[in-house]
Amino acid sequence: MINRIDTKSVKIIRLVSGEEICCKFPLHKNQLPENSKLLRLQEPMLIKYVPRITEHGISDYIALVRWVGFTDEKIITIPIDKIVTICNATAAFTRRYTDLTQTLKHQKQALPGYIERNMTDKELENDFESDPIERDIGKDDIKEIADLLKMPSKKLH
């Protein structure tokens, strides 16, 4: 059974989709009863493993991003049957998560320009062409990324 009482620990949750999220469980009055088929998560963050190439080889950079963007909701409800496992985060990871969520509380999440207002087709085209990331990608970069994707997974589960 899920321990819905533990409100202090940061949890790492693996979903059936393969996503890993970190979060806390909300306080008792904001949590659902034990027999509920739903679970509430407080300030969930998606754990993204970003491969990067260094002089020593390929390593993973771990990034935390908002799991549900463009909302002011701090508590998200998910079905329990979509959860594969729940475990406690390490102390170092808990500090990183706490620092990040505190920082995000003071920042507004801005909408991209094309959502904020109705842009013309020409403006959308110019916005895409001015993106330095899109401009600098070449065939060699695409081949390198494709080779990375073909690598076998090192995960045990």
Contact map, one row per residue, 1 for C-alpha under 8 A:
1110000000000000000000000000000000000000000000000000000000000000000000000000000000000000000000000000000000000000000000000000000000000000000000000000000000000
1111000000000000000000000000000001000000000000000000000000000000000000000000000000000000000000000000000000000000000000000000000000000000000000000000000000000
1111110000000000000000000000000000000000000000000000000000000000000000000000000000000000000000000000000000000000000000000000000000000000000000000000000000000
0111111000000000000000001001001001000000000000000000000000000000000000000000000000000000000000000000000000000000000000000000000000000000000000000000000000000
0011111000000000000000001011000000000000000000000000000000000000000000000000000000000000000000000000000000000000000000000000000000000000000000000000000000000
0011111110000000000000001000000000000000000000000000000000000000000000000000000000000000000000000000000000000000000000000000000000000000000000000000000000000
0001111110000000000000011110000000000000000000000000000000000000000000000000000000000000000000000000000000000000000000000000000000000000000000000000000000000
0000011111000000000000011000000000000000000000000000000000000000000000000000000000000000000000000000000000000000000000000000000000000000000000000000000000000
0000011111100000000000010000000000000000000000000000000000000000000000000000000000000001100001000000000000000000000000000000000000000000000000000000000000000
0000000111110000000001111000000000000000000000000000000000000000000000000000000000000001100001001000000000000000000000000000000000000000000000000000000000000
0000000011111000000001111000000000000000000000000000000000000000000000000000000000000111100000000000000000000000000000000000000000000000000000000000000000000
0000000001111100000111100000000000000000000000000000000000000000000000000000000000000111100000000000000000000000000000000000000000000000000000000000000000000
0000000000111110000111100000000000000000000000000000000000000000000000000000000000111110000000000000000000000000000000000000000000000000000000000000000000000
0000000000011111011110000000000000000000000000000000000000000000000000000000000000111100000000000000000000000000000000000000000000000000000000000000000000000
0000000000001111111100000000000000000000000000000000000000000000000000000000000001111000000000000000000000000000000000000000000000000000000000000000000000000
0000000000000111111000000000000000000000000000000000000000000000000000000000000001110000000000000000000000000000000000000000000000000000000000000000000000000
0000000000000011111000000000000000000000000000000000000000000000000000000000000001000000000000000000000000000000000000000000000000000000000000000000000000000
0000000000000111111100000000000000000000000000000000000000000000000000000000000000000000000000000000000000000000000000000000000000000000000000000000000000000
0000000000000111111110000000000000000000000001100000000000000000000000000000000000000000000000000000000000000000000000000000000000000000000000000000000000000
0000000000011110011111000000000000000000000001110000000000000000000000000000000000000000000000000000000000000000000000000000000000000000000000000000000000000
0000000000011100001111100000000000000000000111100000000000000000001000000000000000000000000000000000000000000000000000000000000000000000000000000000000000000
0000000001111000000111110000000000000000000111100000000000000000000000000000000000000000100000001000000000000000000000000000000000000000000000000000000000000
0000000001111000000011111000000000000000111110000000000000000000000000000000000000000000000000000000000000000000000000000000000000000000000000000000000000000
0000001111100000000001111100000000000000111100000000000000000000000000000000000000000000000000000000000000000000000000000000000000000000000000000000000000000
0001111101100000000000111110001000000001110000000000000000000000000000000000000000000000000000000000000000000000000000000000000000000000000000000000000000000
0000001000000000000000011111011000000001110000000000000000000000000000000010000000000000000000000000000000000000000000000000000000000000000000000000000000000
0000101000000000000000001111111000000000000000000000000000000000000000000000000000000000000000000000000000000000000000000000000000000000000000000000000000000
0001100000000000000000000111111100000000000000000000000000000000000000000000000000000000000000000000000000000000000000000000000000000000000000000000000000000
0000000000000000000000000011111100000000000000000000000000000000000000000000000000000000000000000000000000000000000000000000000000000000000000000000000000000
0000000000000000000000000111111100000001000000000000000000000000000000000000000000000000000000000000000000000000000000000000000000000000000000000000000000000
0001000000000000000000001111111110000011000000000000000000000000000000000000000000000000000000000000000000000000000000000000000000000000000000000000000000000
0000000000000000000000000001111111010111000000000000000000000000000000000000000000000000000000000000000000000000000000000000000000000000000000000000000000000
0000000000000000000000000000001111110000000000000000000000000000000000000000000000000000000000000000000000000000000000000000000000000000000000000000000000000
0101000000000000000000000000000111110000000000000000000000000000000000000000000000000000000000000000000000000000000000000000000000000000000000000000000000000
0000000000000000000000000000000011111000000000000000000000000000000000000000000000000000000000000000000000000000000000000000000000000000000000000000000000000
0000000000000000000000000000000111111110000000000000000000000000000000000000000000000000000000000000000000000000000000000000000000000000000000000000000000000
0000000000000000000000000000000000111110000000000000000000000000000000000000001110000000000000000000000000000000000000000000000000000000000000000000000000000
0000000000000000000000000000000100011111000000000000000000000000000000000000111100000000000000000000000000000000000000000000000000000000000000000000000000000
0000000000000000000000000000001100011111100000000000000000000000000000000000111100000000000000000000000000000000000000000000000000000000000000000000000000000
0000000000000000000000001100011100000111110000000000000000000000000000000011110000000000000000000000000000000000000000000000000000000000000000000000000000000
0000000000000000000000111100000000000011111100000000000000000000000000000011110000000000000000000000000000000000000000000000000000000000000000000000000000000
0000000000000000000000111100000000000001111100000000000000000000000000000111000000000000000000000000000000000000000000000000000000000000000000000000000000000
0000000000000000000000110000000000000000111110000000000000000000000000000111000000000000000000000000100000000000000000000000000000000000000000000000000000000
0000000000000000000011110000000000000000111111000000000000000000011100000011000000000000000000000000000000000000000000000000000000000000000000000000000000000
0000000000000000000011100000000000000000001111100000000000000001111100000000000000000000000000000000000000000000000000000000000000000000000000000000000000000
0000000000000000001111000000000000000000000111110000000000000001111000000000000000000000000000000000000000000000000000000000000000000000000000000000000000000
0000000000000000001111000000000000000000000011111000000000000111100000000000000000000000000000000000000000000000000000000000000000000000000000000000000000000
0000000000000000000100000000000000000000000001111100000000000111100000000000000000000000000000000000000000000000000000000000000000000000000000000000000000000
0000000000000000000000000000000000000000000000111110000000011110000000000000000000000000000000000000000000000000000000000000000000000000000000000000000000000
0000000000000000000000000000000000000000000000011111000000011110000000000000000000000000000000000000000000000000000000000000000000000000000000000000000000000
0000000000000000000000000000000000000000000000001111100001111000000000000000000000000000000000000000000000000000000000000000000000000000000000000000000000000
0000000000000000000000000000000000000000000000000111110001111000000000000000000000000000000000000000000000000000000000000000000000000000000000000000000000000
0000000000000000000000000000000000000000000000000011111111100000000000000000000000000000000000000000000000000000000000000000000000000000000000000000000000000
0000000000000000000000000000000000000000000000000001111111100000000000000000000000000000000000000000000000000000000000000000000000000000000000000000000000000
0000000000000000000000000000000000000000000000000000111110000000000000000000000000000000000000000000000000000000000000000000000000000000000000000000000000000
0000000000000000000000000000000000000000000000000000111111000000000000000000000000000000000000000000000000000000000000000000000000000000000000000000000000000
0000000000000000000000000000000000000000000000000000111111100000000000000000000000000000000000000000000000000000000000000000000000000000000000000000000000000
0000000000000000000000000000000000000000000000000011110111110000000000000000000000000000000000000000000000000000000000000000000000000000000000000000000000000
0000000000000000000000000000000000000000000000000011110011111000000000000000000000000000000000000000000000000000000000000000000000000000000000000000000000000
0000000000000000000000000000000000000000000000001111000001111100000000000000000000000000000000000000000000000000000000000000000000000000000000000000000000000
0000000000000000000000000000000000000000000000001111000000111110000000000000000000000000000000000000000000000000000000000000000000000000000000000000000000000
0000000000000000000000000000000000000000000000111100000000011111000000000000000000000000000000000000000000000000000000000000000000000000000000000000000000000
0000000000000000000000000000000000000000000000111100000000001111100000000000000000000000000000000000000000000000000000000000000000000000000000000000000000000
0000000000000000000000000000000000000000000011110000000000000111110000000000000000000000000000001000000000000000000000000000000000000000000000000000000000000
0000000000000000000000000000000000000000000011110000000000000011111000000000000000000000000000000000000000000000000000000000000000000000000000000000000000000
0000000000000000000000000000000000000000000111000000000000000001111110000000000000000000000000000000000000000000000000000000000000000000000000000000000000000
0000000000000000000010000000000000000000000111000000000000000000111110000000000000000000000000000000000000000000000000000000000000000000000000000000000000000
0000000000000000000000000000000000000000000110000000000000000000011111100000000000000000000000000000000000000000000000000000000000000000000000000000000000000
0000000000000000000000000000000000000000000000000000000000000000011111100000000000000000000000000000000000000000000000000000000000000000000000000000000000000
0000000000000000000000000000000000000000000000000000000000000000000111110000000000000000000000000000000000001010000000000000000000000000000000000000000000000
0000000000000000000000000000000000000000000000000000000000000000000111111000000000000000000000000000000000000000000000000000000000000000000000000000000000000
0000000000000000000000000000000000000000000000000000000000000000000001111100000000000000000000000000000000000000000000000000000000000000000000000000000000000
0000000000000000000000000000000000000000000000000000000000000000000000111111000000000000000000000000000000000000000000000000000000000000000000000000000000000
0000000000000000000000000000000000000000011000000000000000000000000000011111000000000000000000000000000000000000000000000000000000000000000000000000000000000
0000000000000000000000000100000000000001111100000000000000000000000000001111100000000000000000000000000000000000000000000000000000000000000000000000000000000
0000000000000000000000000000000000000001111100000000000000000000000000001111110000000000000000000000000000000000000000000000000000000000000000000000000000000
0000000000000000000000000000000000000111100000000000000000000000000000000011111000000000000000000000000000000000000000000000000000000000000000000000000000000
0000000000000000000000000000000000000111100000000000000000000000000000000001111101000000000000000000000000000000000000000000000000000000000000000000000000000
0000000000000000000000000000000000001110000000000000000000000000000000000000111111100000000000000000000000000000000000000000000000000000000000000000000000000
0000000000000000000000000000000000001110000000000000000000000000000000000000011111100000000000000000000000000000000000000000000000000000000000000000000000000
0000000000000000000000000000000000001000000000000000000000000000000000000000001111110000000000000000000000000000000000000000000000000000000000000000000000000
0000000000000011100000000000000000000000000000000000000000000000000000000000011111110000000000000000000000000000000000000000000000000000000000000000000000000
0000000000001111000000000000000000000000000000000000000000000000000000000000001111111100000000000000000000000000000000000000000000000000000000000000000000000
0000000000001111000000000000000000000000000000000000000000000000000000000000000011111100000000000000000000000000000000000000000000000000000000000000000000000
0000000000001110000000000000000000000000000000000000000000000000000000000000000000111110000000000000000000000000000000000000000000000000000000000000000000000
0000000000111100000000000000000000000000000000000000000000000000000000000000000000111111000000000000000000000000000000000000000000000000000000000000000000000
0000000000111000000000000000000000000000000000000000000000000000000000000000000000001111100000000000000000000000000000000000000000000000000000000000000000000
0000000011110000000000000000000000000000000000000000000000000000000000000000000000000111110000000000000000000000000000000000000000000000000000000000000000000
0000000011110000000001000000000000000000000000000000000000000000000000000000000000000011111011000000000000000000000000000000000000000000000000000000000000000
0000000000000000000000000000000000000000000000000000000000000000000000000000000000000001111111000000000000000000000000000000000000000000000000000000000000000
0000000000000000000000000000000000000000000000000000000000000000000000000000000000000000111111100000000000000000000000000000000000000000000000000000000000000
0000000000000000000000000000000000000000000000000000000000000000000000000000000000000000011111110000000000000000000000000000000000000000000000000000000000000
0000000000000000000000000000000000000000000000000000000000000000000000000000000000000000111111111000000000000000000000000000000000000000000000000000000000000
0000000011000000000000000000000000000000000000000000000000000000000000000000000000000000111111111100000000000000000000000000000000000000000000000000000000000
0000000000000000000000000000000000000000000000000000000000000000000000000000000000000000001111111110000000000000000000000000000000000000000000000000000000000
0000000000000000000000000000000000000000000000000000000000000000000000000000000000000000000111111111000000000000000000000000000000000000000000000000000000000
0000000001000000000001000000000000000000000000000000000000000001000000000000000000000000000011111111100000000000000000000000000000000000000000000000000000000
0000000000000000000000000000000000000000000000000000000000000000000000000000000000000000000001111111110000000000000000000000000000000000000000000000000000000
0000000000000000000000000000000000000000000000000000000000000000000000000000000000000000000000111111111000000000000000000000000000000000000000000000000000000
0000000000000000000000000000000000000000000000000000000000000000000000000000000000000000000000011111111100000000000000000000000000000000000000000000000000000
0000000000000000000000000000000000000000001000000000000000000000000000000000000000000000000000001111111110000000000000000000000000000000000000000000000000000
0000000000000000000000000000000000000000000000000000000000000000000000000000000000000000000000000111111111000000000000000000000000000000000000000000000000000
0000000000000000000000000000000000000000000000000000000000000000000000000000000000000000000000000011111111100000000000000000000000000000000000000000000000000
0000000000000000000000000000000000000000000000000000000000000000000000000000000000000000000000000001111111110000000000000000000000000000000000000000000000000
0000000000000000000000000000000000000000000000000000000000000000000000000000000000000000000000000000111111110000000000000000000000000000000000000000000000000
0000000000000000000000000000000000000000000000000000000000000000000000000000000000000000000000000000011111110000000000000000000000000000000000000000000000000
0000000000000000000000000000000000000000000000000000000000000000000000000000000000000000000000000000001111111000000000000000000000000000000000000000000000000
0000000000000000000000000000000000000000000000000000000000000000000000000000000000000000000000000000000111111100000000000000000000000000000000000000000000000
0000000000000000000000000000000000000000000000000000000000000000000001000000000000000000000000000000000000111110000000000000000000000000000000000000000000000
0000000000000000000000000000000000000000000000000000000000000000000000000000000000000000000000000000000000011111000000000000000000000000000000000000000000000
0000000000000000000000000000000000000000000000000000000000000000000001000000000000000000000000000000000000001111101100000000000000000000000000000000000000000
0000000000000000000000000000000000000000000000000000000000000000000000000000000000000000000000000000000000000111111100000000000000000000000000000000000000000
0000000000000000000000000000000000000000000000000000000000000000000000000000000000000000000000000000000000000011111110100000000000000000000000000000000000000
0000000000000000000000000000000000000000000000000000000000000000000000000000000000000000000000000000000000000001111111100001000000000000000000000000000000000
0000000000000000000000000000000000000000000000000000000000000000000000000000000000000000000000000000000000000011111111000000000000000000000000000000000000000
0000000000000000000000000000000000000000000000000000000000000000000000000000000000000000000000000000000000000011111111000000000000000000000000000000000000000
0000000000000000000000000000000000000000000000000000000000000000000000000000000000000000000000000000000000000000111111100000000000000000000000000000000000000
0000000000000000000000000000000000000000000000000000000000000000000000000000000000000000000000000000000000000000011111110000000000000000000000000000000000000
0000000000000000000000000000000000000000000000000000000000000000000000000000000000000000000000000000000000000000110011111011000000000000000000000000000000000
0000000000000000000000000000000000000000000000000000000000000000000000000000000000000000000000000000000000000000000001111111000000000000000000000000000000000
0000000000000000000000000000000000000000000000000000000000000000000000000000000000000000000000000000000000000000000000111111100000000000000000000000000000000
0000000000000000000000000000000000000000000000000000000000000000000000000000000000000000000000000000000000000000000000011111110000000000000000000000000000000
0000000000000000000000000000000000000000000000000000000000000000000000000000000000000000000000000000000000000000000000111111111000000000000000000000000000000
0000000000000000000000000000000000000000000000000000000000000000000000000000000000000000000000000000000000000000010000111111111100000000000000000000000000000
0000000000000000000000000000000000000000000000000000000000000000000000000000000000000000000000000000000000000000000000001111111110000000000000000000000000000
0000000000000000000000000000000000000000000000000000000000000000000000000000000000000000000000000000000000000000000000000111111111000000000000000000000000000
0000000000000000000000000000000000000000000000000000000000000000000000000000000000000000000000000000000000000000000000000011111111100000000000000000000000000
0000000000000000000000000000000000000000000000000000000000000000000000000000000000000000000000000000000000000000000000000001111111100100000000000000000000000
0000000000000000000000000000000000000000000000000000000000000000000000000000000000000000000000000000000000000000000000000000111111110110000000000000000000000
0000000000000000000000000000000000000000000000000000000000000000000000000000000000000000000000000000000000000000000000000000011111110010000000000000000000000
0000000000000000000000000000000000000000000000000000000000000000000000000000000000000000000000000000000000000000000000000000001111111110000000000000000000000
0000000000000000000000000000000000000000000000000000000000000000000000000000000000000000000000000000000000000000000000000000000011111111000000000000000000000
0000000000000000000000000000000000000000000000000000000000000000000000000000000000000000000000000000000000000000000000000000000000111111100000000000000000000
0000000000000000000000000000000000000000000000000000000000000000000000000000000000000000000000000000000000000000000000000000000110111111100000000000000000000
0000000000000000000000000000000000000000000000000000000000000000000000000000000000000000000000000000000000000000000000000000000011111111100000000000000000000
0000000000000000000000000000000000000000000000000000000000000000000000000000000000000000000000000000000000000000000000000000000000011111110000000000000000000
0000000000000000000000000000000000000000000000000000000000000000000000000000000000000000000000000000000000000000000000000000000000001111111011000000000000000
0000000000000000000000000000000000000000000000000000000000000000000000000000000000000000000000000000000000000000000000000000000000000001111111000000000000000
0000000000000000000000000000000000000000000000000000000000000000000000000000000000000000000000000000000000000000000000000000000000000000111111100000000000000
0000000000000000000000000000000000000000000000000000000000000000000000000000000000000000000000000000000000000000000000000000000000000000011111110000000000000
0000000000000000000000000000000000000000000000000000000000000000000000000000000000000000000000000000000000000000000000000000000000000000111111111000000000000
0000000000000000000000000000000000000000000000000000000000000000000000000000000000000000000000000000000000000000000000000000000000000000111111111100000000000
0000000000000000000000000000000000000000000000000000000000000000000000000000000000000000000000000000000000000000000000000000000000000000001111111110000000000
0000000000000000000000000000000000000000000000000000000000000000000000000000000000000000000000000000000000000000000000000000000000000000000111111111000000000
0000000000000000000000000000000000000000000000000000000000000000000000000000000000000000000000000000000000000000000000000000000000000000000011111111100000000
0000000000000000000000000000000000000000000000000000000000000000000000000000000000000000000000000000000000000000000000000000000000000000000001111111110000000
0000000000000000000000000000000000000000000000000000000000000000000000000000000000000000000000000000000000000000000000000000000000000000000000111111111000000
0000000000000000000000000000000000000000000000000000000000000000000000000000000000000000000000000000000000000000000000000000000000000000000000011111111000000
0000000000000000000000000000000000000000000000000000000000000000000000000000000000000000000000000000000000000000000000000000000000000000000000001111111000000
0000000000000000000000000000000000000000000000000000000000000000000000000000000000000000000000000000000000000000000000000000000000000000000000000111111100000
0000000000000000000000000000000000000000000000000000000000000000000000000000000000000000000000000000000000000000000000000000000000000000000000000011111110000
0000000000000000000000000000000000000000000000000000000000000000000000000000000000000000000000000000000000000000000000000000000000000000000000000000011111000
0000000000000000000000000000000000000000000000000000000000000000000000000000000000000000000000000000000000000000000000000000000000000000000000000000001111100
0000000000000000000000000000000000000000000000000000000000000000000000000000000000000000000000000000000000000000000000000000000000000000000000000000000111110
0000000000000000000000000000000000000000000000000000000000000000000000000000000000000000000000000000000000000000000000000000000000000000000000000000000011111
0000000000000000000000000000000000000000000000000000000000000000000000000000000000000000000000000000000000000000000000000000000000000000000000000000000001111
0000000000000000000000000000000000000000000000000000000000000000000000000000000000000000000000000000000000000000000000000000000000000000000000000000000000111
